């Protein structure tokens, strides 16, 4: 390894500032992280090595080194794993405008178990378990946070303290702010919460909705610290989502009005008032947003807060739901048709038990009637416990909801393979009965794969509100977190 670029053994690199070892050129020392902070003395050396792909018993080299300075042998560097961004594994913010629907319960990972069991009605034993996080209701991230290896982060938006999982110590460690600040609390119902992440060469920025507006949180795990950057000073009325080249979120103004704030990669802030002035219908926190290449929509009880683009101009307005239709948000997310159109499940209040799918984002929206409500994760929808093979409003020739009354409530869908992980619950009165008392009821976490069939992962009958289960992918495993479990079980995914 040539020493060009080093001065007195000091290497200023994208991964941080390093000092060369002794005459044997072994075990470089990290002097400053990629974000310019001194590594924490509280971080065990074994965990620091793991964060930079160094073997437990071998020397530590900057991740930019491809060959050993000691003997010239090639250094093994694991393949870069894709990031996981809470809550459903959306990809990071891109410099160009995304062309695919964003904000659904869909992730990029395949969600295929490495070992499928022959007896699939019995729970599949976890391959590994993580230590449980402290009490709370957490969201999870797998990101490079001033590290070479993806690090697992946990954040409860209602508490504000980010945690990092130390891979070799096998424990959670809180990150601290140098001035003991915490991000403002979310103030949003958990079903309304999502975030965006901007990822760069030196780390990442978590773009969080809070009662103080949009906040950027910069985790620096080798330093066991985080920094905050505030954007705006008005409470968030909904969560952020990328639309065009900006990340947008709705804010509640001091005069009671609503405006949309957008920020791009150059930190340019755009503030866009709602067309027509203050709208009394936008009073409650909005549901989690969805976006396409044409629009972004924040659905609410009274209608859709909509952001559209015409040429280079943006326009925000509020579109009430058609008379007599009431949106249903409990059974998943909008349905994504193969045409790219998104459809919101609604109940027709003029006809008892009648449901329709309404096209989102359009002034003159199409409607499709349903014989019964569907649960949905994006492209996959379920009639009771059976996956729809065709469009959800097309009735199957031979309907079969299974041998007993039960439903599937999807939690996560693979955009690559169509596999869905969700809750299968025996109920007598349809989907709404899932949320009725008692809070604990027979329930399993199920992997439904179009190619491999069904596989029960874990029995969740002993936990209350099992729909609070959060799924995430990290270190080539699928993990299932629920605050009442004693650990976080994980199942190895197929490569």
C-alpha positions as CSV (number, residue, x, y, z in Angstrom):
1,X,0.0,0.0,0.0
2,X,1.5,3.3,-1.0
3,X,1.7,6.0,1.6
4,X,0.8,8.8,-0.8
5,X,-1.7,11.1,0.9
6,X,-0.4,10.5,4.4
7,X,1.4,13.1,6.4
8,X,3.5,12.0,9.4
9,X,1.4,8.8,9.4
10,X,-1.9,10.7,9.5
11,X,-4.5,9.6,6.9
12,X,-7.4,12.0,6.3
13,X,-10.0,9.9,4.5
14,X,-13.7,9.9,3.9
15,X,-14.1,7.3,6.7
16,X,-12.3,9.5,9.2
17,X,-8.8,10.6,10.2
18,X,-6.5,7.7,10.9
19,X,-3.0,7.3,12.3
20,X,-0.8,4.6,11.0
21,X,0.5,1.9,13.3
22,X,4.1,1.2,14.1
23,X,6.8,-0.2,11.9
24,X,4.7,-3.2,11.2
25,X,2.0,-0.9,9.8
26,X,-0.6,-2.8,11.9
27,X,-3.7,-1.7,13.7
28,X,-4.4,1.8,12.5
29,X,-6.1,4.1,15.1
30,X,-9.2,6.2,14.3
31,X,-8.4,9.8,15.5
32,X,-11.6,11.4,14.2
33,X,-14.8,10.0,12.7
34,X,-16.1,10.8,9.3
35,X,-18.1,13.6,10.9
36,X,-15.1,15.0,12.6
37,X,-15.7,13.8,16.1
38,X,-13.4,12.0,18.5
39,X,-14.3,8.4,18.9
40,X,-15.9,7.6,22.3
41,X,-13.8,6.1,25.0
42,X,-17.0,4.2,26.1
43,X,-17.1,2.3,22.8
44,X,-15.4,-1.1,23.3
45,X,-12.5,-1.7,20.9
46,X,-14.1,-4.9,19.6
47,X,-17.2,-3.0,18.6
48,X,-15.2,-0.3,16.9
49,X,-13.5,-3.0,14.8
50,X,-16.8,-4.5,13.9
51,X,-18.1,-1.1,12.7
52,X,-15.2,-0.9,10.2
53,X,-15.3,-4.6,9.1
54,X,-12.1,-5.5,11.0
55,X,-11.9,-9.1,12.3
56,X,-12.0,-9.5,16.1
57,X,-8.5,-10.7,16.4
58,X,-6.9,-9.0,13.4
59,X,-5.6,-5.5,12.7
60,X,-7.8,-2.5,12.1
61,X,-7.3,-0.7,8.8
62,X,-9.3,2.2,7.2
63,X,-12.0,0.7,5.1
64,X,-10.6,2.5,2.0
65,X,-7.5,0.2,2.2
66,X,-7.9,-2.7,-0.3
67,X,-4.6,-4.3,0.6
68,X,-2.8,-4.9,3.9
69,X,0.0,-2.3,4.5
70,X,1.9,-5.0,6.4
71,X,2.1,-7.8,3.7
72,X,0.2,-6.5,0.7
73,X,-2.4,-9.2,0.8
74,X,-5.9,-8.3,-0.4
75,X,-8.2,-7.4,2.5
76,X,-11.7,-9.0,2.6
77,X,-14.5,-6.5,2.4
78,X,-18.1,-7.8,2.7
79,X,-20.6,-6.9,0.0
80,X,-22.5,-3.7,0.7
81,X,-25.9,-4.5,2.1
82,X,-28.8,-2.2,1.3
83,X,-30.0,0.1,4.0
84,X,-33.2,-0.3,6.0
85,X,-35.2,2.8,6.7
86,X,-38.1,2.8,9.2
87,X,-40.8,2.0,9.2
88,X,-41.1,-0.2,6.1
89,X,-37.7,-0.3,4.4
90,X,-38.2,2.5,1.8
91,X,-35.0,3.4,-0.2
92,X,-33.1,6.5,0.8
93,X,-33.8,9.9,-0.7
94,X,-32.4,10.1,-4.3
95,X,-30.9,13.1,-6.1
96,X,-33.4,12.6,-8.9
97,X,-37.1,12.5,-8.6
98,X,-38.3,8.9,-7.9
99,X,-40.6,7.4,-10.5
100,X,-42.1,4.6,-8.3
101,X,-44.8,4.9,-5.7
102,X,-43.4,5.7,-2.3
103,X,-44.9,5.3,1.2
104,X,-46.5,1.9,0.9
105,X,-45.7,-1.1,3.2
106,X,-43.1,-2.3,0.6
107,X,-39.4,-3.0,1.0
108,X,-36.7,-3.8,-1.6
109,X,-35.5,-7.0,0.2
110,X,-36.6,-10.4,-1.0
111,X,-37.9,-11.7,2.3
112,X,-37.2,-15.3,1.6
113,X,-36.1,-17.5,4.4
114,X,-32.8,-19.3,4.0
115,X,-34.3,-22.5,5.4
116,X,-38.0,-23.2,4.8
117,X,-39.4,-25.8,7.2
118,X,-41.4,-28.9,6.0
119,X,-43.9,-28.4,8.8
120,X,-45.1,-24.9,8.1
121,X,-47.9,-24.6,10.6
122,X,-45.5,-24.7,13.5
123,X,-43.4,-21.7,14.4
124,X,-40.0,-21.6,12.7
125,X,-37.4,-21.3,15.4
126,X,-35.4,-18.1,15.3
127,X,-31.9,-18.4,14.0
128,X,-30.7,-15.7,16.4
129,X,-32.0,-13.2,18.9
130,X,-31.1,-9.6,19.7
131,X,-31.3,-8.1,23.1
132,X,-34.6,-6.3,23.7
133,X,-34.6,-2.5,23.6
134,X,-35.6,-0.5,26.7
135,X,-39.3,0.1,27.2
136,X,-41.0,2.0,24.4
137,X,-42.3,1.6,20.9
138,X,-39.3,1.7,18.6
139,X,-38.6,2.1,14.9
140,X,-35.4,0.5,13.4
141,X,-32.7,1.5,10.9
142,X,-29.8,-0.3,9.3
143,X,-27.5,2.4,8.0
144,X,-23.9,3.5,7.8
145,X,-23.7,6.1,10.6
146,X,-20.1,7.4,10.2
147,X,-19.2,3.7,9.9
148,X,-18.1,1.3,7.1
149,X,-20.5,-1.5,8.2
150,X,-24.3,-0.9,8.5
151,X,-25.2,-0.3,12.1
152,X,-28.5,-1.1,13.7
153,X,-30.2,2.0,15.2
154,X,-33.5,2.2,17.2
155,X,-35.5,5.3,17.8
156,X,-38.8,5.8,19.7
157,X,-40.3,9.0,18.1
158,X,-42.2,9.6,21.4
159,X,-39.0,9.5,23.5
160,X,-36.3,10.9,21.1
161,X,-33.2,9.0,22.4
162,X,-31.5,7.1,19.5
163,X,-29.9,3.8,20.4
164,X,-27.1,1.9,18.6
165,X,-26.7,-1.9,18.8
166,X,-23.1,-2.8,19.6
167,X,-22.6,-6.0,17.5
168,X,-19.9,-7.6,19.6
169,X,-20.9,-6.5,23.0
170,X,-24.5,-7.5,22.0
171,X,-26.2,-4.6,23.8
172,X,-27.9,-1.3,23.0
173,X,-26.1,1.9,23.8
174,X,-27.8,5.3,23.8
175,X,-26.3,8.0,21.7
176,X,-25.9,11.4,23.3
177,X,-26.0,15.0,22.1
178,X,-23.0,17.2,23.0
179,X,-25.4,19.8,24.5
180,X,-27.8,17.2,25.9
181,X,-30.5,18.1,23.4
182,X,-33.1,15.7,22.3
183,X,-35.2,16.0,19.1
184,X,-38.7,17.4,19.7
185,X,-41.2,14.6,20.1
186,X,-43.2,13.4,17.2
187,X,-46.7,14.4,18.3
188,X,-48.1,12.1,15.5
189,X,-50.1,8.9,16.0
190,X,-47.8,6.0,15.2
191,X,-49.9,5.0,12.2
192,X,-49.1,8.4,10.7
193,X,-45.4,8.3,11.3
194,X,-42.7,7.7,8.7
195,X,-39.4,9.4,7.9
196,X,-36.9,9.9,5.1
197,X,-33.1,9.4,5.2
198,X,-30.5,11.1,3.1
199,X,-27.4,9.0,2.9
200,X,-23.9,10.2,1.9
201,X,-20.3,9.0,1.8
202,X,-19.7,10.0,5.4
203,X,-23.0,9.0,7.0
204,X,-26.7,9.7,7.0
205,X,-29.3,12.2,8.0
206,X,-32.6,11.1,9.5
207,X,-35.4,13.5,8.5
208,X,-37.9,13.3,11.3
209,X,-41.4,14.9,11.8
210,X,-41.6,16.6,15.2
211,X,-43.7,19.2,17.1
212,X,-40.9,21.7,16.1
213,X,-41.1,20.9,12.4
214,X,-38.7,18.8,10.3
215,X,-35.6,17.8,12.2
216,X,-32.4,16.2,10.8
217,X,-30.7,13.8,13.1
218,X,-27.1,12.9,12.3
219,X,-25.9,9.7,14.1
220,X,-22.2,9.2,14.7
221,X,-21.9,5.7,16.2
222,X,-18.1,5.6,16.7
223,X,-18.4,8.8,18.7
224,X,-21.6,7.5,20.4
225,X,-23.2,10.8,19.7
226,X,-25.7,12.5,17.4
227,X,-26.3,16.1,16.2
228,X,-29.5,17.9,15.3
229,X,-30.3,20.4,12.6
230,X,-33.7,22.1,12.8
231,X,-35.7,23.0,9.6
232,X,-38.7,25.2,10.2
233,X,-40.4,26.1,13.5
234,X,-44.0,24.9,13.1
235,X,-45.5,21.6,14.3
236,X,-45.6,18.8,11.8
237,X,-49.1,17.9,10.8
238,X,-47.9,14.8,9.0
239,X,-44.8,12.9,8.0
240,X,-42.2,13.7,5.3
241,X,-42.0,12.1,1.9
242,X,-39.9,12.7,-1.2
243,X,-41.7,14.2,-4.1
244,X,-39.7,15.5,-7.0
245,X,-36.2,16.4,-5.8
246,X,-37.5,17.7,-2.4
247,X,-38.6,16.1,0.8
248,X,-41.9,17.6,1.9
249,X,-44.1,17.7,5.0
250,X,-47.1,19.6,6.1
251,X,-46.8,22.1,8.9
252,X,-49.4,23.8,11.2
253,X,-48.9,27.6,11.1
254,X,-49.3,29.9,14.1
255,X,-52.5,31.3,12.5
256,X,-54.0,27.9,12.2
257,X,-53.3,27.6,8.5
258,X,-51.4,24.9,6.7
259,X,-48.3,25.1,4.6
260,X,-46.0,22.5,3.0
261,X,-42.3,22.8,3.5
262,X,-39.9,21.2,1.1
263,X,-36.1,20.9,1.3
264,X,-33.7,19.6,-1.3
265,X,-30.2,18.2,-1.3
266,X,-28.7,21.7,-1.3
267,X,-30.7,22.5,1.9
268,X,-32.9,25.0,-0.1
269,X,-36.1,25.4,1.8
270,X,-39.4,26.0,-0.1
271,X,-42.5,27.1,1.8
272,X,-45.8,26.5,0.0
273,X,-49.1,27.8,1.3
274,X,-52.3,25.8,0.9
275,X,-54.3,27.1,-2.1
276,X,-57.5,28.8,-1.0
277,X,-56.1,29.8,2.4
278,X,-56.7,28.1,5.8
279,X,-58.8,24.9,5.6
280,X,-60.7,23.9,8.7
281,X,-60.9,20.3,7.5
282,X,-57.2,19.8,8.0
283,X,-57.4,19.8,11.8
284,X,-56.2,16.4,12.9
285,X,-52.8,14.8,12.2
286,X,-52.8,13.3,8.7
287,X,-52.2,9.7,7.8
288,X,-48.8,8.5,6.5
289,X,-48.3,10.0,3.0
290,X,-47.8,8.3,-0.4
291,X,-46.3,9.8,-3.5
292,X,-46.0,9.0,-7.2
293,X,-44.3,10.8,-10.0
294,X,-47.4,13.0,-10.4
295,X,-48.4,13.9,-6.8
296,X,-47.9,13.4,-3.1
297,X,-51.0,12.9,-0.9
298,X,-51.5,13.0,2.9
299,X,-54.8,11.3,3.5
300,X,-57.0,12.4,6.4
301,X,-60.4,11.8,7.8
302,X,-61.9,14.7,5.8
303,X,-60.0,14.4,2.6
304,X,-56.6,14.5,0.9
305,X,-53.9,17.1,1.3
306,X,-52.4,17.0,-2.2
307,X,-49.2,18.4,-3.7
308,X,-48.9,18.5,-7.4
309,X,-46.3,19.8,-9.9
310,X,-46.9,21.6,-13.2
311,X,-43.7,22.3,-15.1
312,X,-41.4,23.7,-12.3
313,X,-44.2,25.1,-10.1
314,X,-45.8,23.2,-7.1
315,X,-49.3,23.6,-6.0
316,X,-50.9,22.4,-2.7
317,X,-54.6,22.0,-2.2
318,X,-57.1,20.0,-0.2
319,X,-59.4,17.6,-1.9
320,X,-62.4,16.4,0.2
321,X,-63.6,12.8,0.0
322,X,-66.6,12.4,-2.2
323,X,-69.9,12.7,-0.4
324,X,-70.9,9.6,1.4
325,X,-67.5,8.0,1.4
326,X,-65.4,7.5,4.5
327,X,-61.8,6.3,4.3
328,X,-60.7,3.2,6.0
329,X,-57.0,3.3,7.2
330,X,-56.8,0.4,9.7
331,X,-56.3,-2.5,7.2
332,X,-52.9,-1.5,5.6
333,X,-52.0,1.0,2.9
334,X,-53.5,2.1,-0.5
335,X,-53.6,-0.5,-3.2
336,X,-51.0,-0.1,-6.0
337,X,-52.5,-1.4,-9.3
338,X,-50.3,-2.6,-12.2
339,X,-51.1,0.6,-14.0
340,X,-49.3,2.6,-11.3
341,X,-52.6,4.1,-9.9
342,X,-53.1,4.1,-6.2
343,X,-56.5,3.3,-4.6
344,X,-57.8,4.1,-1.1
345,X,-60.2,1.8,0.6
346,X,-63.4,3.6,1.6
347,X,-66.7,2.7,3.2
348,X,-69.9,3.8,1.6
349,X,-71.9,5.3,4.4
350,X,-75.1,5.2,2.4
351,X,-75.1,1.4,2.0
352,X,-74.3,-0.7,5.1
353,X,-71.4,-3.1,4.5
354,X,-70.6,-1.6,1.1
355,X,-66.9,-0.8,0.4
356,X,-65.3,0.9,-2.6
357,X,-61.8,1.6,-3.8
358,X,-61.3,5.2,-4.7
359,X,-58.5,6.4,-6.9
360,X,-56.2,8.7,-5.0
361,X,-54.9,12.1,-6.0
362,X,-57.5,12.8,-8.8
363,X,-60.2,15.4,-9.0
364,X,-62.6,13.1,-10.9
365,X,-61.6,9.8,-9.3
366,X,-62.7,6.4,-10.5
367,X,-64.4,4.0,-8.1
368,X,-64.5,0.3,-7.8
369,X,-67.0,-1.6,-5.6
370,X,-66.0,-4.4,-3.3
371,X,-68.1,-7.2,-1.8
372,X,-66.0,-7.0,1.4
373,X,-63.0,-4.9,2.6
374,X,-59.5,-5.9,1.7
375,X,-56.3,-5.7,3.8
376,X,-53.4,-4.5,1.7
377,X,-49.6,-3.9,1.7
378,X,-49.3,-2.3,-1.7
379,X,-49.4,-4.7,-4.6
380,X,-50.7,-7.6,-2.4
381,X,-54.3,-7.6,-1.1
382,X,-56.2,-10.2,0.9
383,X,-59.8,-11.2,1.0
384,X,-60.0,-12.4,4.6
385,X,-57.0,-14.7,4.8
386,X,-56.7,-15.4,1.1
387,X,-54.4,-13.4,-1.3
388,X,-56.2,-11.9,-4.3
389,X,-54.9,-13.3,-7.5
390,X,-56.5,-10.6,-9.6
391,X,-57.6,-7.0,-8.9
392,X,-59.1,-6.8,-5.5
393,X,-62.5,-5.6,-6.9
394,X,-62.8,-8.6,-9.2
395,X,-64.6,-11.4,-7.5
396,X,-62.9,-14.8,-7.7
397,X,-64.9,-17.6,-9.5
398,X,-64.5,-19.9,-6.5
399,X,-64.1,-17.9,-3.3
400,X,-62.4,-19.7,-0.4
401,X,-61.6,-17.9,2.8
402,X,-60.1,-20.9,4.4
403,X,-61.3,-23.6,6.7
404,X,-62.2,-21.2,9.5
405,X,-63.0,-17.5,9.8
406,X,-59.6,-15.8,9.9
407,X,-58.0,-12.7,8.3
408,X,-54.5,-11.7,7.2
409,X,-53.3,-8.3,8.3
410,X,-50.2,-7.6,6.2
411,X,-47.3,-5.7,7.9
412,X,-44.6,-5.8,5.2
413,X,-44.3,-6.7,1.5
414,X,-41.3,-7.5,-0.7
415,X,-41.4,-5.4,-3.8
416,X,-38.9,-7.9,-5.4
417,X,-40.7,-11.2,-4.8
418,X,-44.2,-10.3,-3.6
419,X,-43.7,-12.2,-0.3
420,X,-45.8,-10.7,2.5
421,X,-45.3,-11.0,6.3
422,X,-48.3,-10.3,8.3
423,X,-50.6,-11.4,11.2
424,X,-53.1,-14.2,10.7
425,X,-55.9,-13.9,13.2
426,X,-58.9,-16.1,13.7
427,X,-61.9,-13.8,13.9
428,X,-65.7,-14.1,13.5
429,X,-66.6,-10.6,12.4
430,X,-64.1,-9.7,9.7
431,X,-61.2,-7.4,9.7
432,X,-62.4,-4.9,12.2
433,X,-62.6,-7.6,14.9
434,X,-58.8,-7.8,14.8
435,X,-58.7,-4.5,16.8
436,X,-61.6,-5.3,19.2
437,X,-61.1,-6.4,22.8
438,X,-59.6,-8.5,24.2
439,X,-56.2,-7.0,23.2
440,X,-54.7,-10.5,23.3
441,X,-56.1,-13.1,20.9
442,X,-54.8,-16.1,19.0
443,X,-52.4,-14.8,16.4
444,X,-49.3,-15.8,14.4
445,X,-46.8,-13.9,12.4
446,X,-46.9,-15.5,9.0
447,X,-44.7,-15.3,5.9
448,X,-46.8,-15.7,2.7
449,X,-44.6,-16.3,-0.3
450,X,-46.2,-16.9,-3.7
451,X,-43.4,-19.3,-4.6
452,X,-43.0,-21.2,-1.3
453,X,-46.4,-21.0,0.3
454,X,-46.9,-20.1,3.9
455,X,-44.5,-20.4,6.9
456,X,-45.4,-19.5,10.5
457,X,-42.6,-17.5,12.0
458,X,-43.7,-16.9,15.6
459,X,-46.8,-17.2,17.8
460,X,-47.9,-13.8,19.0
461,X,-50.9,-14.9,21.0
462,X,-49.3,-13.8,24.2
463,X,-48.8,-10.1,23.3
464,X,-51.4,-7.3,23.3
465,X,-52.0,-5.3,20.2
466,X,-49.9,-7.6,17.9
467,X,-50.3,-5.1,15.0
468,X,-47.6,-3.0,16.8
469,X,-45.1,-5.6,15.6
470,X,-42.3,-3.9,13.6
471,X,-40.3,-5.9,11.0
472,X,-36.9,-4.9,9.8
473,X,-34.0,-6.3,7.9
474,X,-30.4,-6.1,9.2
475,X,-27.3,-8.3,8.8
476,X,-29.1,-10.6,6.3
477,X,-31.9,-11.4,8.8
478,X,-35.5,-10.6,9.1
479,X,-36.3,-9.4,12.6
480,X,-39.6,-9.1,14.4
481,X,-39.9,-6.6,17.3
482,X,-42.8,-6.2,19.7
483,X,-42.3,-4.3,23.0
484,X,-43.7,-7.2,25.0
485,X,-41.4,-9.9,23.7
486,X,-38.3,-10.7,25.9
487,X,-36.0,-10.5,22.9
488,X,-36.0,-9.7,19.1
489,X,-36.1,-12.9,17.1
490,X,-34.4,-13.1,13.7
491,X,-34.6,-15.5,10.7
492,X,-31.8,-15.7,8.2
493,X,-32.7,-14.6,4.7
494,X,-31.7,-16.4,1.5
495,X,-28.8,-14.7,-0.3
